[in-house]
Amino acid sequence: EAILAEYRPMMLGAIPALTSNTIRPILHDMIQVFVDDMAQVDVCPEPDSSLDGILDFRDLLLSEERALELLGRGGSPYGDLFRLLYNFLEEMMSKADKDGLSELNVLLSSLTERQSGKGGDLYYPGDLFKQDLDVALNGLNAAIELGVSDLRVSNIDSFGSPVKVLQLVKEGSSLLNNTALMGFGPDPFRTEFRLLIKGKGNEVEVHNDLVLGLSLENVGILIQVLVQIAAQPFLNFPLQDALNLQCWLATATTPALDKYGIRDGEPDSGLVLKSLALAVAEASLDIECISCSSPLIVE
């Protein structure tokens, strides 16, 4: 605890840079892999790499006046249905209870309870990651086993009001800003998982089985995404596929690649995580040893 208290200011100060420079590129690559995998579905439309006929979210979601202010075309080219849905979403996101918590939390609590049995929590039991490594470095030879299991994310339903999603900007028809305050209220946003570290070498043997938890209070989140969707497949989307995530993703444009598999033309196209920023007011890290052989962890 003394070590954590000493380095807590440094940890909090490092979070914004870590988020922007390390976490964002990793998440972006994961999104691309996910989209590529989802696109391999024969029953859905073939993904289009063309940038012609891209959906303009300003005209899709905003009134004609607001769309024109943000350099949209105006004139309601896509009708009123999505505009009405967006107005309902904005109204729900802006409402707060007596404690300043967003009414979105009621919906999140209901959805997460179906998965974990507890409102606001997501729980993934069992092994999530397991890897055996053989390390040979500067005379050190060791066999190492790493494992992550039993992931629990708690208090997801802790958003402060207002939550702003799908915010349109002048800079582009497909750029969407999203901002929120998470871990707001009496209980922090928390993630915990079981971590196994086993190692055996010539002169050392380590066996650490522990539960690692991270609690965050008042986490400011800013996410900007580029979502380029072909207008015609989106507007003519078949109702029977409304619950098929693969088919929705198939309406997004895919980057054109050259013969070497490198992006050709537009540097960013399709689904792109443009920016990710976190600002954390308070953070705490706790460790519960199930079976630990390392003296520093035990202490």
C-alpha positions in Angstrom: 0.0 0.0 0.0 2.9 2.4 0.8 4.4 1.8 -2.7 1.0 2.4 -4.4 0.5 5.6 -2.3 4.0 6.9 -3.3 3.5 6.3 -7.0 -0.2 7.1 -7.4 0.3 10.7 -8.7 2.7 9.3 -11.3 0.2 6.6 -12.3 -2.6 9.0 -12.6 -0.5 11.4 -14.7 0.6 8.7 -17.0 -2.9 7.5 -17.9 -3.7 10.1 -20.6 -0.5 9.4 -22.5 -0.8 5.6 -22.1 -4.4 5.8 -23.4 -3.6 7.9 -26.4 -0.2 6.3 -27.4 -0.7 2.6 -26.4 -4.3 1.6 -25.7 -5.8 3.5 -28.7 -3.7 1.8 -31.4 -4.3 -1.6 -29.7 -8.0 -1.1 -29.7 -8.0 0.2 -33.2 -6.2 -3.0 -34.4 -8.6 -5.2 -32.5 -11.6 -3.4 -34.2 -10.1 -4.0 -37.6 -9.6 -7.7 -36.9 -13.1 -7.9 -35.6 -14.6 -6.2 -38.6 -12.6 -8.4 -41.0 -13.8 -11.5 -39.2 -17.4 -10.4 -39.2 -17.3 -9.5 -42.9 -16.7 -13.2 -43.8 -20.4 -14.0 -43.8 -22.0 -15.1 -47.1 -25.5 -14.1 -46.3 -24.6 -10.4 -45.8 -23.8 -7.8 -48.5 -20.3 -7.7 -49.8 -18.3 -4.9 -48.1 -17.6 -2.0 -50.4 -14.2 -0.3 -50.6 -15.6 2.7 -52.5 -16.0 6.1 -50.8 -18.9 7.1 -53.1 -22.3 7.4 -51.5 -21.2 7.6 -47.9 -23.9 8.2 -45.3 -23.8 11.7 -43.9 -24.7 11.4 -40.2 -25.4 15.1 -39.9 -28.3 14.8 -42.4 -29.3 11.4 -40.9 -29.6 12.4 -37.3 -30.1 16.2 -37.1 -32.8 18.7 -38.1 -32.3 20.5 -41.4 -31.1 23.6 -39.6 -28.6 21.9 -37.3 -27.3 19.8 -40.2 -26.7 23.0 -42.3 -24.9 24.6 -39.4 -22.4 21.7 -39.4 -22.0 21.9 -43.2 -24.4 19.1 -44.0 -26.7 19.3 -47.0 -30.0 19.8 -45.2 -33.3 18.9 -46.9 -33.8 15.6 -45.0 -32.4 13.3 -47.7 -32.8 10.2 -45.4 -36.3 11.0 -43.9 -37.2 11.5 -40.3 -37.1 8.0 -38.6 -33.5 8.1 -37.5 -33.8 11.7 -36.5 -36.7 10.8 -34.1 -34.7 8.0 -32.6 -31.7 10.2 -32.1 -33.8 12.9 -30.4 -35.1 10.2 -28.0 -31.6 9.0 -27.4 -30.3 12.5 -26.7 -33.2 13.2 -24.3 -32.6 10.0 -22.4 -28.8 10.7 -22.2 -29.3 14.2 -20.8 -31.7 13.2 -18.0 -30.4 12.7 -14.5 -31.7 11.4 -11.2 -31.5 13.3 -7.9 -27.8 12.2 -7.5 -26.7 13.4 -10.9 -26.5 9.9 -12.4 -27.6 9.4 -16.0 -30.9 7.6 -16.7 -28.8 5.5 -19.1 -27.7 3.5 -16.1 -31.2 2.0 -15.7 -30.9 0.5 -19.2 -27.3 -0.7 -18.6 -28.2 -2.3 -15.2 -31.0 -4.3 -16.9 -28.8 -5.4 -19.8 -25.8 -6.4 -17.6 -28.1 -8.3 -15.1 -29.1 -10.7 -17.9 -25.4 -11.6 -18.5 -24.0 -11.8 -14.9 -27.1 -11.9 -12.6 -26.1 -8.6 -11.1 -27.1 -5.2 -12.4 -24.1 -3.2 -13.5 -21.7 -6.1 -13.7 -20.2 -8.2 -16.5 -18.6 -11.5 -15.5 -16.6 -13.8 -17.7 -15.6 -17.0 -15.7 -12.9 -19.4 -16.8 -9.7 -18.9 -18.8 -9.4 -15.8 -21.0 -5.7 -16.0 -21.8 -3.1 -18.7 -21.3 0.4 -18.7 -22.6 3.5 -20.8 -22.0 6.9 -19.1 -22.7 10.5 -20.3 -22.8 12.8 -17.5 -21.9 16.5 -17.5 -22.6 18.1 -14.1 -21.8 21.7 -13.3 -20.6 22.2 -16.8 -19.2 18.7 -17.0 -17.7 16.7 -20.0 -18.8 13.2 -20.3 -17.6 9.8 -21.7 -18.4 7.1 -19.2 -17.7 3.3 -19.8 -17.6 1.0 -16.8 -17.8 -2.8 -16.9 -17.3 -5.7 -14.5 -17.0 -9.1 -15.7 -15.9 -12.4 -14.8 -14.1 -12.8 -11.3 -15.4 -15.3 -9.1 -13.7 -16.2 -5.6 -14.6 -18.3 -3.8 -11.9 -20.4 -0.7 -11.7 -20.8 -0.1 -15.4 -24.0 1.6 -14.5 -22.1 4.6 -13.0 -22.4 7.2 -15.7 -22.8 10.8 -14.6 -25.2 13.0 -16.6 -25.1 14.1 -19.3 -23.7 11.3 -21.5 -23.1 12.5 -25.1 -22.8 10.0 -27.9 -22.9 10.3 -31.7 -22.1 14.0 -31.5 -21.7 15.5 -35.0 -18.9 17.9 -36.1 -18.2 20.2 -39.0 -14.9 18.4 -39.8 -16.6 15.5 -41.5 -19.8 13.7 -42.3 -18.7 10.4 -40.7 -16.9 11.7 -37.5 -18.7 11.0 -34.3 -17.6 12.4 -30.9 -18.6 10.6 -27.6 -18.0 11.9 -24.1 -19.0 10.6 -20.7 -18.1 10.6 -17.0 -17.9 7.1 -15.6 -17.3 5.9 -12.0 -19.5 8.7 -10.8 -21.3 8.4 -7.5 -20.6 6.4 -4.4 -19.1 3.3 -6.1 -16.1 3.4 -8.4 -15.9 1.7 -11.8 -13.9 -1.5 -11.1 -12.2 -4.3 -13.1 -10.7 -7.4 -11.5 -9.3 -10.6 -12.8 -7.3 -13.6 -11.6 -3.7 -13.6 -12.7 -1.4 -16.6 -12.7 2.4 -16.2 -13.0 4.4 -19.4 -12.8 8.1 -19.6 -13.6 10.8 -22.2 -13.2 14.5 -21.7 -14.0 17.9 -22.9 -13.0 18.0 -21.2 -9.6 14.5 -19.8 -9.1 10.9 -21.0 -9.0 7.9 -18.6 -8.8 4.3 -19.4 -8.3 2.0 -16.4 -7.9 -1.8 -16.9 -8.2 -3.6 -13.7 -7.3 -6.6 -11.5 -7.9 -5.7 -8.0 -9.3 -8.3 -5.2 -9.0 -8.3 -1.7 -10.4 -10.9 0.9 -9.1 -11.4 4.2 -10.9 -13.4 7.2 -9.7 -14.7 10.0 -12.0 -13.2 8.8 -15.2 -13.6 11.3 -18.0 -13.8 9.6 -21.4 -13.5 11.1 -24.9 -13.8 8.9 -27.9 -13.8 10.0 -31.5 -14.6 7.4 -34.2 -14.8 7.5 -38.0 -17.8 5.5 -39.2 -18.0 5.4 -43.0 -21.1 3.5 -44.1 -22.5 3.0 -47.6 -25.8 4.9 -47.7 -27.8 2.6 -50.0 -27.1 -0.7 -48.1 -27.8 1.0 -44.8 -31.1 2.7 -45.9 -32.3 -0.5 -47.6 -31.2 -2.8 -44.8 -33.5 -5.9 -44.6 -35.6 -6.1 -41.4 -34.9 -9.8 -41.0 -31.2 -9.0 -40.5 -31.8 -6.3 -37.9 -30.3 -8.4 -35.1 -27.4 -9.6 -37.2 -24.2 -7.7 -36.2 -22.3 -9.1 -39.1 -24.7 -7.6 -41.7 -24.6 -4.2 -40.0 -20.8 -4.2 -40.2 -21.0 -5.3 -43.8 -22.5 -1.8 -44.6 -19.3 -0.2 -43.6 -16.7 0.6 -46.2 -13.5 -1.4 -46.1 -10.1 0.1 -46.9 -8.8 -0.6 -50.4 -5.6 -2.5 -50.2 -2.8 -2.8 -52.8 -1.2 -6.1 -53.9 1.0 -6.0 -50.7 -2.0 -5.7 -48.4 -1.2 -2.0 -47.6 -3.9 0.6 -47.5 -4.3 2.4 -50.8 -5.9 5.8 -51.2 -7.6 7.2 -48.1 -5.4 6.6 -45.0 -8.4 6.3 -42.8 -11.6 4.7 -44.0 -14.3 2.3 -42.8 -14.4 2.0 -39.0 -11.5 3.9 -37.3 -10.8 4.7 -33.7 -9.5 8.2 -34.3 -8.8 9.3 -30.7 -9.2 8.0 -27.2 -8.6 10.0 -24.0 -9.1 9.3 -20.4 -8.8 11.5 -17.3 -8.9 9.8 -13.9 -9.6 11.7 -10.7 -8.8 8.7 -8.3 -7.4 5.3 -8.9 -6.6 2.4 -6.5 -4.9 -0.9 -7.2 -5.4 -3.9 -4.9 -3.9 -7.4 -4.8 -5.3 -10.4 -3.1 -3.0 -13.4 -3.0 -4.4 -16.8 -3.4 -1.0 -18.5 -3.5 2.1 -16.3 -3.7 5.7 -17.2 -3.4 7.2 -13.8 -4.2 8.1 -12.0 -1.0 7.3 -8.5 -2.3 3.8 -9.5 -3.3 3.1 -11.3 0.0 4.2 -8.1 1.9 
